[in-house]
Every structure is written in C-alpha cells, then in structure tokens.
Amino acid sequence: MQIVSNSPPEWISELRARGWANAALTVLDVLEPFGALGAQLLYVTSPTLGVLGWRNPAEGLAQALETPEGIEQIRRWLQDSAEDG
C-alpha cells in the first residue's frame, strides 16, 4: 500500500490531539520489526474491533504496517506532532 495523502488520517489526529504522539512513536519503534505480522493480526481482529468503532483505524494501520514506506509515513505524521507539542 502506498500512502499518498499528506494529511494524517483521523486516528493519527486523535493521537496527536490527546498528546500521545511520543508514546505512539515509541510503540511504533518497538513493533516495527513485526510490522507484517501485526498487520495480519489487525486484519483478523478488525471485525471485532468494528464493534468498538475501531475498524477503520485498525484497517488503516494494518495497511500502513505492511510496507516500510507506510511505517515511515506514520512516523513522519507522529514526529510532526511531537515537534509541534
């Protein structure tokens, strides 16, 4: 998956608004080596997460975790927020 949008998805904006960008960057650093496995786990659990209203964020994150470019795009969005705050 290629992320072509320069604007972050809603779930990134929510993390930023709550001040969780630095924590999310740390989690991303820890989980990056397991990106493809994490993506598959999110795909499998997305129907259950949909009950909680988290299906779109879970699927968006899963798509981003499938590629190094997607992970880097998430990192850029979160770092922009961390630098602003």
C-alpha positions as CSV (number, residue, x, y, z in Angstrom):
1,M,0.0,0.0,0.0
2,Q,1.2,3.5,-0.8
3,I,0.1,6.4,1.3
4,V,-0.1,9.4,-1.0
5,S,-2.0,11.8,1.3
6,N,0.0,14.4,3.1
7,S,-2.7,14.8,5.7
8,P,-2.9,12.3,8.5
9,P,-5.9,10.0,8.9
10,E,-8.3,10.7,11.7
11,W,-6.8,8.2,14.1
12,I,-3.4,9.9,13.9
13,S,-5.1,13.3,14.5
14,E,-6.8,11.8,17.6
15,L,-3.5,10.5,18.9
16,R,-1.9,13.9,18.4
17,A,-4.8,15.8,20.0
18,R,-4.5,13.6,23.1
19,G,-0.8,14.2,23.4
20,W,0.1,10.5,22.7
21,A,2.3,11.1,19.7
22,N,5.6,10.4,21.6
23,A,4.1,7.3,23.2
24,A,2.9,6.1,19.8
25,L,6.3,6.7,18.3
26,T,7.9,4.5,21.0
27,V,5.4,1.8,20.3
28,L,6.0,2.0,16.6
29,D,9.7,1.7,17.1
30,V,9.2,-1.4,19.2
31,L,6.7,-3.0,16.8
32,E,8.3,-2.1,13.5
33,P,10.2,-5.4,13.1
34,F,6.9,-7.2,13.4
35,G,5.0,-4.9,11.0
36,A,3.7,-7.5,8.6
37,L,2.7,-9.9,11.4
38,G,1.0,-7.0,13.3
39,A,-0.8,-6.1,10.1
40,Q,-2.2,-9.6,9.7
41,L,-3.3,-9.6,13.3
42,L,-5.1,-6.3,12.8
43,Y,-6.8,-7.7,9.7
44,V,-8.0,-10.8,11.6
45,T,-9.3,-8.7,14.5
46,S,-10.8,-5.8,12.6
47,P,-14.4,-7.3,12.6
48,T,-14.2,-7.5,16.4
49,L,-12.7,-4.0,16.6
50,G,-15.5,-2.8,14.4
51,V,-17.9,-3.5,17.2
52,L,-15.9,-0.9,19.3
53,G,-15.9,1.6,16.4
54,W,-12.2,1.0,15.7
55,R,-12.5,-0.9,12.4
56,N,-11.3,1.9,10.1
57,P,-8.3,2.9,12.2
58,A,-7.3,-0.8,12.6
59,E,-7.5,-1.4,8.8
60,G,-5.6,1.9,8.1
61,L,-2.9,1.0,10.5
62,A,-2.7,-2.6,9.1
63,Q,-2.3,-1.3,5.6
64,A,0.5,1.1,6.7
65,L,2.3,-1.6,8.6
66,E,2.6,-3.8,5.5
67,T,5.3,-1.7,4.0
68,P,8.3,0.2,5.2
69,E,7.0,3.3,3.4
70,G,3.8,3.1,5.3
71,I,5.6,2.9,8.6
72,E,7.8,5.8,7.7
73,Q,4.7,7.9,6.8
74,I,3.1,7.2,10.2
75,R,6.4,8.1,11.8
76,R,6.5,11.4,9.9
77,W,3.0,12.3,10.9
78,L,3.7,11.5,14.6
79,Q,7.0,13.3,14.6
80,D,5.4,16.4,13.1
81,S,3.1,16.4,16.1
82,A,5.8,15.6,18.6
83,E,7.8,18.6,17.4
84,D,4.8,20.9,17.5
85,G,3.9,19.9,21.1
